[in-house]
């Protein structure tokens, strides 16, 4: 039974507090934010978008975006792990077995996407990995690159070339403990250092045909119809959360730091206020498109697909520009970790190169504007 007195705001306050408490250590060591993910499970937030039919909270994209933005203000690594979990959960909810859906709803199962590959890199919609029949079973072989929560998740939403059908790809639910899966390399990243993003190889990984999610050859439709709206909007929410954290920290620093010879704070300086104004406008402009994208999706507006393509690059570029300004306003102090904006500066840059990259999305948007097929 789903508790009727559960409150999203209270649950998120509790989980975000834990994420905040561990964020500096997660960033310093590059360690997986395990305690934060446990807090999300304990508060019911890992099962946020799972159907109430299987014990979840039954919330949608808007609530998930609220969670991701708040977590990103506290710990971007936790936000990214949760973001990928929600994207994977959306696929499992649509196509997965009830047993796994119930485990996710109960907070006992963390999932993630495993789309990008060494061979096709950020063009994740064209996997080179293979799925072949082996008697009554299926064998997967692949070199996946930069899988978030690699070695930490309980399952991977996995893409391969089709088993037998036409099409670019097929999607599978791969248990993390499947024999033949191996982690390769490590992750000592610039930003989002605790998201456990590592390559995974699959060598003759054997699965039952029932592990297929959706139709054979239907992977592109699942990627673009089911995953992309969640991925784009939640990435935008993460960028907004990082940018809001940078604004808050910069205002606090500028208000507290004094120019003793003038008897003034940094915030008393017109140039400082101009930079802060620019930061505020950048975030508010991105938030306007973000909120309009949610409204377009929810009302099934004609321009919803275009908004989905636009929201991630707009928000990520706003976060990059905002954190650039944060570093300028805070000056030399910004390079000290205790101020906090240098972590925001580093974390903000991840979204621009996360597939679909900002450059790829600009191409997709341009094609859409010109009336050309996007893919």
Kinemage of the C-alpha trace (Angstrom):
@kinemage 1
@onewidth
@group {chain A} dominant
@subgroup {mainchain}
@vectorlist {calphas} color= white
{ca unk a 1} P 0.000 0.000 0.000
{ca unk a 2} L 1.181 3.519 -0.819
{ca unk a 3} L 1.175 5.825 2.205
{ca unk a 4} L -1.415 8.589 1.875
{ca unk a 5} L 0.484 10.993 4.139
{ca unk a 6} L 3.627 11.055 2.027
{ca unk a 7} L 4.704 14.575 1.108
{ca unk a 8} L 7.072 15.335 -1.775
{ca unk a 9} L 8.438 18.529 -0.260
{ca unk a 10} L 9.224 16.894 3.079
{ca unk a 11} L 10.783 13.838 1.437
{ca unk a 12} L 12.902 16.020 -0.821
{ca unk a 13} L 14.027 18.241 2.051
{ca unk a 14} L 15.277 15.156 3.916
{ca unk a 15} L 17.063 13.625 0.943
{ca unk a 16} L 18.599 16.891 -0.242
{ca unk a 17} L 19.926 17.571 3.256
{ca unk a 18} L 21.766 14.258 3.199
{ca unk a 19} L 23.092 14.994 -0.301
{ca unk a 20} L 24.333 18.405 0.861
{ca unk a 21} L 26.089 16.890 3.871
{ca unk a 22} L 28.073 14.484 1.686
{ca unk a 23} L 28.558 16.614 -1.456
{ca unk a 24} L 32.017 17.979 -0.656
{ca unk a 25} L 33.409 14.545 0.188
{ca unk a 26} L 31.789 12.978 -2.884
{ca unk a 27} L 33.404 15.636 -5.061
{ca unk a 28} L 36.771 15.461 -3.315
{ca unk a 29} L 37.117 11.682 -3.534
{ca unk a 30} L 35.082 11.013 -6.662
{ca unk a 31} L 33.113 8.448 -4.674
{ca unk a 32} L 29.597 7.260 -5.491
{ca unk a 33} L 27.010 9.165 -3.376
{ca unk a 34} L 25.758 5.977 -1.733
{ca unk a 35} L 24.366 7.599 1.405
{ca unk a 36} L 22.423 10.095 -0.693
{ca unk a 37} L 20.917 7.356 -2.847
{ca unk a 38} L 19.994 5.435 0.297
{ca unk a 39} L 18.217 8.567 1.541
{ca unk a 40} L 16.293 8.769 -1.728
{ca unk a 41} L 15.231 5.152 -1.284
{ca unk a 42} L 14.249 5.709 2.355
{ca unk a 43} L 12.118 8.738 1.506
{ca unk a 44} L 10.312 7.052 -1.402
{ca unk a 45} L 11.966 9.214 -4.047
{ca unk a 46} L 13.599 6.361 -5.975
{ca unk a 47} L 10.056 5.104 -6.603
{ca unk a 48} L 8.752 8.582 -7.412
{ca unk a 49} L 7.615 7.901 -10.986
{ca unk a 50} L 6.703 4.241 -10.524
{ca unk a 51} L 3.000 3.550 -10.820
{ca unk a 52} L 0.909 3.366 -7.672
{ca unk a 53} L -0.236 -0.001 -9.043
{ca unk a 54} L 3.185 -1.427 -8.132
{ca unk a 55} L 3.670 0.594 -4.960
{ca unk a 56} L 5.265 3.723 -6.383
{ca unk a 57} L 4.331 7.361 -5.939
{ca unk a 58} L 2.798 7.708 -9.379
{ca unk a 59} L 4.320 11.131 -10.035
{ca unk a 60} L 5.228 12.487 -13.447
{ca unk a 61} L 7.887 14.514 -15.223
{ca unk a 62} L 7.201 17.787 -13.400
{ca unk a 63} L 7.689 16.228 -9.967
{ca unk a 64} L 10.822 14.411 -11.148
{ca unk a 65} L 12.221 17.703 -12.451
{ca unk a 66} L 11.580 19.297 -9.044
{ca unk a 67} L 13.582 16.513 -7.406
{ca unk a 68} L 16.486 16.758 -9.839
{ca unk a 69} L 16.776 20.541 -9.580
{ca unk a 70} L 16.794 20.461 -5.793
{ca unk a 71} L 19.359 17.648 -5.686
{ca unk a 72} L 21.583 19.468 -8.195
{ca unk a 73} L 21.684 22.491 -5.903
{ca unk a 74} L 23.080 20.212 -3.205
{ca unk a 75} L 25.091 17.570 -5.095
{ca unk a 76} L 25.211 17.340 -8.884
{ca unk a 77} L 26.539 13.768 -8.763
{ca unk a 78} L 23.482 12.626 -6.808
{ca unk a 79} L 21.256 14.503 -9.240
{ca unk a 80} L 22.856 12.786 -12.242
{ca unk a 81} L 22.554 9.294 -10.744
{ca unk a 82} L 18.885 9.979 -9.939
{ca unk a 83} L 18.267 11.518 -13.364
{ca unk a 84} L 19.492 8.380 -15.116
{ca unk a 85} L 17.479 6.224 -12.718
{ca unk a 86} L 14.291 8.097 -13.617
{ca unk a 87} L 15.038 7.800 -17.352
{ca unk a 88} L 15.564 4.058 -16.976
{ca unk a 89} L 12.472 3.738 -14.811
{ca unk a 90} L 10.352 5.394 -17.503
{ca unk a 91} L 11.358 2.580 -19.888
{ca unk a 92} L 10.807 -0.154 -17.294
{ca unk a 93} L 7.392 1.263 -16.435
{ca unk a 94} L 6.412 1.177 -20.101
{ca unk a 95} L 7.899 -2.186 -21.094
{ca unk a 96} L 9.456 -3.967 -18.123
{ca unk a 97} L 8.372 -6.901 -15.954
{ca unk a 98} L 6.207 -6.283 -12.915
{ca unk a 99} L 8.791 -7.775 -10.555
{ca unk a 100} L 11.394 -5.149 -11.457
{ca unk a 101} L 8.799 -2.391 -11.428
{ca unk a 102} L 7.856 -3.351 -7.869
{ca unk a 103} L 11.504 -3.414 -6.789
{ca unk a 104} L 12.077 0.073 -8.195
{ca unk a 105} L 8.883 1.359 -6.582
{ca unk a 106} L 10.035 0.024 -3.211
{ca unk a 107} L 13.410 1.762 -3.508
{ca unk a 108} L 15.296 -1.527 -3.677
{ca unk a 109} L 16.433 -1.273 -7.302
{ca unk a 110} L 18.563 1.396 -8.980
{ca unk a 111} L 18.601 1.420 -12.773
{ca unk a 112} L 20.398 3.473 -15.428
{ca unk a 113} L 20.882 3.889 -19.172
{ca unk a 114} L 23.591 2.091 -21.141
{ca unk a 115} L 23.250 3.582 -24.620
{ca unk a 116} L 26.518 5.323 -25.566
{ca unk a 117} L 29.219 3.112 -27.093
{ca unk a 118} L 32.907 3.345 -27.832
{ca unk a 119} L 32.334 2.921 -31.561
{ca unk a 120} L 29.503 5.385 -32.174
{ca unk a 121} L 30.341 7.610 -29.182
{ca unk a 122} L 27.768 10.342 -28.522
{ca unk a 123} L 25.588 9.201 -31.440
{ca unk a 124} L 23.920 6.737 -29.092
{ca unk a 125} L 20.978 6.089 -31.426
{ca unk a 126} L 23.198 3.942 -33.667
{ca unk a 127} L 24.668 1.183 -31.454
{ca unk a 128} L 27.322 -1.150 -32.803
{ca unk a 129} L 26.826 -3.786 -30.123
{ca unk a 130} L 25.158 -7.014 -31.157
{ca unk a 131} L 22.398 -9.337 -30.025
{ca unk a 132} L 22.385 -12.851 -31.475
{ca unk a 133} L 20.329 -15.959 -30.885
{ca unk a 134} L 21.934 -18.856 -29.035
{ca unk a 135} L 19.365 -21.612 -28.953
{ca unk a 136} L 16.521 -20.446 -26.746
{ca unk a 137} L 18.549 -17.535 -25.418
{ca unk a 138} L 20.106 -14.269 -26.607
{ca unk a 139} L 23.745 -13.231 -26.364
{ca unk a 140} L 24.906 -9.638 -26.120
{ca unk a 141} L 28.352 -8.326 -27.001
{ca unk a 142} L 29.217 -4.661 -26.578
{ca unk a 143} L 31.650 -1.946 -25.537
{ca unk a 144} L 29.556 0.591 -23.686
{ca unk a 145} L 31.171 3.902 -22.773
{ca unk a 146} L 30.522 6.129 -19.778
{ca unk a 147} L 27.564 4.401 -18.176
{ca unk a 148} L 26.363 6.408 -15.160
{ca unk a 149} L 26.216 4.335 -11.951
{ca unk a 150} L 28.314 1.619 -13.598
{ca unk a 151} L 28.927 -1.093 -11.038
{ca unk a 152} L 26.425 0.541 -8.667
{ca unk a 153} L 23.109 0.116 -10.482
{ca unk a 154} L 21.064 -3.078 -10.255
{ca unk a 155} L 20.197 -3.069 -13.951
{ca unk a 156} L 21.077 -1.393 -17.229
{ca unk a 157} L 18.654 -0.241 -19.912
{ca unk a 158} L 20.794 -1.516 -22.750
{ca unk a 159} L 20.789 -0.908 -26.502
{ca unk a 160} L 22.035 -3.193 -29.257
{ca unk a 161} L 21.549 -3.727 -32.924
{ca unk a 162} L 18.265 -5.535 -33.597
{ca unk a 163} L 18.133 -9.244 -32.987
{ca unk a 164} L 16.367 -10.052 -36.260
{ca unk a 165} L 14.107 -7.154 -37.230
{ca unk a 166} L 14.811 -4.066 -39.302
{ca unk a 167} L 15.697 -0.854 -37.483
{ca unk a 168} L 18.631 0.812 -35.757
{ca unk a 169} L 18.380 -0.763 -32.324
{ca unk a 170} L 16.644 -2.920 -29.740
{ca unk a 171} L 16.418 -2.261 -25.995
{ca unk a 172} L 17.126 -4.820 -23.249
{ca unk a 173} L 16.906 -5.024 -19.475
{ca unk a 174} L 20.313 -6.347 -18.409
{ca unk a 175} L 20.844 -7.375 -14.756
{ca unk a 176} L 24.001 -5.867 -13.312
{ca unk a 177} L 25.169 -9.265 -12.119
{ca unk a 178} L 24.908 -10.982 -15.482
{ca unk a 179} L 27.988 -13.125 -16.224
{ca unk a 180} L 30.080 -11.553 -18.962
{ca unk a 181} L 29.638 -7.943 -17.867
{ca unk a 182} L 32.870 -6.216 -16.902
{ca unk a 183} L 33.746 -2.698 -15.801
{ca unk a 184} L 36.737 -1.184 -17.568
{ca unk a 185} L 38.688 1.903 -16.611
{ca unk a 186} L 37.645 4.370 -13.960
{ca unk a 187} L 36.332 7.898 -13.649
{ca unk a 188} L 38.418 10.767 -12.304
{ca unk a 189} L 36.365 13.520 -13.827
{ca unk a 190} L 36.319 17.292 -13.945
{ca unk a 191} L 32.771 17.608 -12.634
{ca unk a 192} L 29.966 15.410 -11.314
{ca unk a 193} L 32.812 13.360 -9.933
{ca unk a 194} L 30.694 10.892 -7.982
{ca unk a 195} L 28.380 9.713 -10.740
{ca unk a 196} L 30.393 6.476 -11.277
{ca unk a 197} L 30.467 6.928 -15.048
{ca unk a 198} L 32.574 4.093 -16.433
{ca unk a 199} L 32.802 1.907 -19.544
{ca unk a 200} L 31.189 -1.529 -19.464
{ca unk a 201} L 31.961 -4.407 -21.800
{ca unk a 202} L 29.656 -7.325 -22.481
{ca unk a 203} L 31.164 -10.594 -23.622
{ca unk a 204} L 28.657 -13.292 -24.512
{ca unk a 205} L 26.163 -12.035 -21.931
{ca unk a 206} L 23.286 -14.495 -22.034
{ca unk a 207} L 19.701 -13.358 -21.488
{ca unk a 208} L 16.240 -14.808 -22.086
{ca unk a 209} L 14.284 -13.271 -24.988
{ca unk a 210} L 11.893 -11.866 -22.368
{ca unk a 211} L 14.617 -9.374 -21.393
{ca unk a 212} L 13.763 -7.422 -24.539
{ca unk a 213} L 11.999 -4.131 -23.757
{ca unk a 214} L 9.554 -3.217 -26.487
{ca unk a 215} L 9.683 -4.638 -30.003
{ca unk a 216} L 12.776 -5.896 -31.763
{ca unk a 217} L 14.079 -3.017 -33.887
{ca unk a 218} L 11.994 -0.517 -31.921
{ca unk a 219} L 14.865 0.967 -29.952
{ca unk a 220} L 14.947 4.331 -31.724
{ca unk a 221} L 11.274 4.924 -30.998
{ca unk a 222} L 11.815 4.103 -27.319
{ca unk a 223} L 14.918 6.301 -27.138
{ca unk a 224} L 13.246 9.291 -28.761
{ca unk a 225} L 9.648 8.814 -27.667
{ca unk a 226} L 10.086 7.548 -24.103
{ca unk a 227} L 13.604 8.426 -22.952
{ca unk a 228} L 14.407 11.717 -24.695
{ca unk a 229} L 11.727 13.909 -23.060
{ca unk a 230} L 12.743 12.657 -19.598
{ca unk a 231} L 16.448 12.985 -20.318
{ca unk a 232} L 16.239 16.456 -21.835
{ca unk a 233} L 13.938 17.974 -19.242
{ca unk a 234} L 15.735 16.429 -16.273
{ca unk a 235} L 19.118 17.527 -17.629
{ca unk a 236} L 17.726 21.041 -17.885
{ca unk a 237} L 16.508 20.787 -14.295
{ca unk a 238} L 19.978 19.720 -13.203
{ca unk a 239} L 21.573 22.675 -15.000
{ca unk a 240} L 19.088 25.051 -13.381
{ca unk a 241} L 19.844 23.614 -9.948
{ca unk a 242} L 23.597 24.054 -10.443
{ca unk a 243} L 23.087 27.609 -11.704
{ca unk a 244} L 20.801 28.521 -8.795
{ca unk a 245} L 23.387 27.220 -6.341
{ca unk a 246} L 26.049 29.366 -8.019
{ca unk a 247} L 23.845 32.451 -7.847
{ca unk a 248} L 23.118 31.903 -4.144
{ca unk a 249} L 26.779 31.332 -3.276
{ca unk a 250} L 27.924 34.328 -5.299
{ca unk a 251} L 25.381 36.644 -3.685
{ca unk a 252} L 26.412 35.393 -0.242
{ca unk a 253} L 30.104 35.950 -0.991
{ca unk a 254} L 29.562 39.391 -2.512
{ca unk a 255} L 27.378 40.462 0.412
{ca unk a 256} L 29.835 39.287 3.069
{ca unk a 257} L 33.184 40.246 1.523
{ca unk a 258} L 34.313 43.754 2.402
{ca unk a 259} L 36.600 46.272 0.819
{ca unk a 260} L 37.802 47.663 4.119
{ca unk a 261} L 39.519 50.695 2.621
{ca unk a 262} L 36.184 51.769 1.125
{ca unk a 263} L 33.964 50.607 3.940
{ca unk a 264} L 31.886 48.691 1.391
{ca unk a 265} L 31.079 45.118 0.402
{ca unk a 266} L 31.561 43.668 -3.059
{ca unk a 267} L 27.788 43.911 -3.451
{ca unk a 268} L 28.058 47.689 -3.048
{ca unk a 269} L 30.062 47.847 -6.295
{ca unk a 270} L 28.038 48.617 -9.468
{ca unk a 271} L 30.052 46.175 -11.597
{ca unk a 272} L 29.435 43.354 -9.129
{ca unk a 273} L 25.706 44.068 -9.139
{ca unk a 274} L 25.714 44.148 -12.941
{ca unk a 275} L 27.284 40.682 -13.037
{ca unk a 276} L 24.778 39.401 -10.467
{ca unk a 277} L 21.934 40.856 -12.512
{ca unk a 278} L 23.225 39.076 -15.601
{ca unk a 279} L 23.431 35.798 -13.670
{ca unk a 280} L 19.859 36.182 -12.432
{ca unk a 281} L 18.559 36.961 -15.910
{ca unk a 282} L 20.357 34.020 -17.497
{ca unk a 283} L 18.792 31.592 -15.030
{ca unk a 284} L 15.336 33.160 -15.244
{ca unk a 285} L 15.385 33.119 -19.055
{ca unk a 286} L 16.305 29.425 -19.066
{ca unk a 287} L 13.653 28.701 -16.453
{ca unk a 288} L 11.029 30.370 -18.657
{ca unk a 289} L 11.745 27.920 -21.485
{ca unk a 290} L 11.986 25.045 -18.995
{ca unk a 291} L 8.506 25.754 -17.596
{ca unk a 292} L 7.099 26.242 -21.085
{ca unk a 293} L 8.564 22.880 -22.126
{ca unk a 294} L 6.797 21.147 -19.249
{ca unk a 295} L 3.557 22.895 -20.185
{ca unk a 296} L 3.965 21.903 -23.837
{ca unk a 297} L 4.540 18.248 -22.950
{ca unk a 298} L 1.660 18.110 -20.482
{ca unk a 299} L -0.813 19.721 -22.893
{ca unk a 300} L 0.598 17.839 -25.913
{ca unk a 301} L 1.129 21.132 -27.689
{ca unk a 302} L 2.172 21.062 -31.327
{ca unk a 303} L 5.590 22.531 -30.526
{ca unk a 304} L 6.349 20.105 -27.677
{ca unk a 305} L 8.950 18.146 -29.668
{ca unk a 306} L 10.836 21.322 -30.520
{ca unk a 307} L 10.765 22.470 -26.914
{ca unk a 308} L 12.156 19.103 -25.806
{ca unk a 309} L 15.097 19.556 -28.167
{ca unk a 310} L 15.698 23.155 -27.052
{ca unk a 311} L 15.466 22.882 -23.279
{ca unk a 312} L 18.707 21.035 -22.507
{ca unk a 313} L 21.102 23.229 -24.540
{ca unk a 314} L 19.428 26.434 -23.381
{ca unk a 315} L 19.634 25.460 -19.709
{ca unk a 316} L 23.157 24.035 -19.931
{ca unk a 317} L 24.522 27.072 -21.749
{ca unk a 318} L 22.849 29.324 -19.167
{ca unk a 319} L 24.489 27.324 -16.368
{ca unk a 320} L 27.902 27.545 -18.022
{ca unk a 321} L 27.588 31.315 -18.495
{ca unk a 322} L 26.242 31.793 -14.966
{ca unk a 323} L 29.068 29.865 -13.349
{ca unk a 324} L 31.607 31.758 -15.475
{ca unk a 325} L 30.255 34.969 -13.991
{ca unk a 326} L 30.270 33.451 -10.497
{ca unk a 327} L 33.991 32.815 -10.814
{ca unk a 328} L 34.583 36.408 -11.949
{ca unk a 329} L 32.544 37.980 -9.172
{ca unk a 330} L 34.142 35.861 -6.449
{ca unk a 331} L 37.605 36.499 -7.877
{ca unk a 332} L 40.552 34.654 -6.383
{ca unk a 333} L 38.349 33.301 -3.606
{ca unk a 334} L 36.386 31.357 -6.253
{ca unk a 335} L 39.390 29.096 -6.729
{ca unk a 336} L 39.144 27.987 -3.109
{ca unk a 337} L 36.826 25.053 -2.647
{ca unk a 338} L 35.189 26.406 0.503
{ca unk a 339} L 33.374 29.124 -1.476
{ca unk a 340} L 31.690 26.389 -3.520
{ca unk a 341} L 31.330 28.075 -6.898
{ca unk a 342} L 34.273 26.250 -8.454
{ca unk a 343} L 32.369 22.967 -7.967
{ca unk a 344} L 29.326 24.523 -9.651
{ca unk a 345} L 31.646 25.758 -12.441
{ca unk a 346} L 32.951 22.244 -13.055
{ca unk a 347} L 29.610 20.458 -12.707
{ca unk a 348} L 27.849 22.836 -15.115
{ca unk a 349} L 30.044 21.772 -18.017
{ca unk a 350} L 28.985 18.132 -18.100
{ca unk a 351} L 25.627 18.696 -19.813
{ca unk a 352} L 27.143 20.303 -22.915
{ca unk a 353} L 29.014 17.098 -23.832
{ca unk a 354} L 26.446 14.599 -22.556
{ca unk a 355} L 24.735 12.904 -25.477
{ca unk a 356} L 22.834 14.254 -27.213
{ca unk a 357} L 25.488 16.952 -27.017
{ca unk a 358} L 24.724 20.638 -27.340
{ca unk a 359} L 26.241 20.655 -30.838
{ca unk a 360} L 24.108 17.679 -31.904
{ca unk a 361} L 20.974 19.292 -30.483
{ca unk a 362} L 21.679 22.492 -32.407
{ca unk a 363} L 21.733 20.396 -35.577
{ca unk a 364} L 18.487 18.634 -34.629
{ca unk a 365} L 16.796 21.957 -33.848
{ca unk a 366} L 18.007 23.446 -37.126
{ca unk a 367} L 16.633 20.488 -39.044
{ca unk a 368} L 13.307 20.763 -37.266
{ca unk a 369} L 13.099 24.504 -37.976
{ca unk a 370} L 13.782 23.828 -41.656
{ca unk a 371} L 11.107 21.155 -41.832
{ca unk a 372} L 13.649 18.367 -42.344
{ca unk a 373} L 13.613 14.954 -40.635
{ca unk a 374} L 15.416 15.277 -37.310
{ca unk a 375} L 16.846 11.721 -37.344
